Amino acid sequence: MYRKDNILWPEGEPPSDAYCDEDRRLAILTAHGTQAMLDDPELQEVVDLAAKICGTPMAMVTMVEEGRQLFLTRVGIDARETPRPTSFCAHAMLGTEPMVVTDAREDERFADNPLVTGEPHIRFYAGHPLVSVEGAPLGALCVIDTVPRPDGLTALQRETLGVLGKAVMRRISQRRMGETAQAAVAVRESYLQRMIDSVPGIAWSADAAGNFDYVNAQWDEMTGRAQPRTLADWRATIHPEDWDTASGAFRASLDSGKPFEFEWRLKLSDGNYRWMLARAVQTPVGGGQNRWFGTVIDVDRQRRLSEARDLLANELSHRIKNIFAVVSGLVAIRSRGKPEIAEFATELNDTIRALGAAHDYVRPGHGHQGGTLSGLLADLLAPYGTAEDKRFSVTGPGIVVGARAATPLALIFHELATNSAKYGALSRVDGHVTVTVEDECEGEDDSKVCVLWEESVRSASAPEDSAHEGFGSRLLRMAVEGQLGGSFERTFSDDGLDIRIVFPRSSIET
């Protein structure tokens, strides 16, 4: 296996037996792509220097292939290759150190070699083995002379040949690493391309100006149109009613760099439209440059299901509102002519109307869209004051009232308002009720909401014993603690009544 932590075979070790197997050796040689390194400038500098240092007329970098030895670079010889059977380097590449032949005519391995008996009349040869990181012998860096050299190489020449041999292997291995990395990148890009093309939606990329340079295969499958290059190219595929707002929102994101998100209708190749959710984010890509990456996902089914649910909820809400009216009418009819229950009937109708008011805050498409707790309080207290003579005030932030919370909140504050109108501040000409909503409660964490109900006139005497708690108090406790998970405190004083109710924010907003 190709080891990237070290690109050189350990010095002084023979080639690996496993990679001396010819098939495996040739596979490693092919993996280096040495054919592309013919006349490589760096290798040419190496052979020029080797010839100069060793004082030989010829030097070369050879790769020993199946039937030949190929000269990647050479000096002093015109031939590009020689047959493998005549190769000196095929012997040198199997050693642990440079192979030196002082006189080839006297060496039984080479005395009859055509390169010795004929051109170029080799007499002296010195070759440093070139071994891959796996241990596969590839060839040699060699120097050649046409006259014998009984003394061989000097110590400096031998050392230099070894250093230059390592330089050759580094150059060859680095090229292999580059090609391996490029091949790996190409494979990953191919995988990524297939993955992006397989996602159930349109994926795209664009430059900082919004010029599109890539749109995946889903675009063609869904629209049947050519890949868009500019924002204007999308116009034919976006519903005319959505184009201006959608394109305007995208341009605003391009200008601000903020994420883009928009729902619009896409025209399919069959002419039908489907709702899509488009999202895009700006991403730095280095050099101070930014790019945009986005998706367009089909949400038509979810959109239509949501519309169907809203239609059903609206119908149910309308019927519930009608039920309130029917129940109120029945109470009025049944209590008519019965003075003994008139007061009870009036209170019951007032409570039903309060529940109806709370229901308006959560009716889809009607009533108070995005209704807040302060708004609900103001509506419940509205019957007790006028624009000219206000008996109450409501202040505080716009904390949204959720569907589940509206009814118990209406019961709580309707009960407080009714008690005040009977016995407390709202029953007196000079009385006044102040309601303050706080989203930062003193002594509480950020997850709590406080409502302070303050009456400026004494509303009632403090109960002597909690065991005698009345129906109204039990109703308050049930709604505050049981339904909304909150708590409340009542404090009576000489000049009125103070009530502090603490709710978990999550119970108010859901």
Secondary structure, DSSP 8 states (H G I E B T S, - for coil): ---SS--S--TT----HHHHSHHHHHHHHHHTTGGGGTT-HHHHHHHHHHHHHHT-SEEEEEEE-SSEEEEEEEES---SEEEGGG-SHHHHTTSSS-EEES-GGG-TTTTT-HHHHSTT---EEEEEEEE-TTS-EEEEEEEEESS--TT---HHHHHHHHHHHHHHHHHHHHHHHHHHHHHHHHHHHHHHHHHHHHSSEEEEEEETT--EEEE-HHHHHHH-S----SGGGGGGGB-HHHHHHHHHHHHHHHHH---EEEEEEEE-TTS-EEEEEEEEEEEEEETTEEEEEEEEEE-HHHHHHHHHHHHHHHHHHHHHHHHHHHHHHHHHHHHTT-GGGHHHHHHHHHHHHHHHHHHHTT-TTSS-TT-BHHHHHHHHHGGG--SSS--EEEE----B--HHHHHHHHHHHHHHHHHHHHHSGGGSTT--EEEEEESS-TTS-TTEEEEEEEESS--S---S-GGG--HHHHHHHIIIIIIT--EEEEEEETTEEEEEEEEEHHHHH-
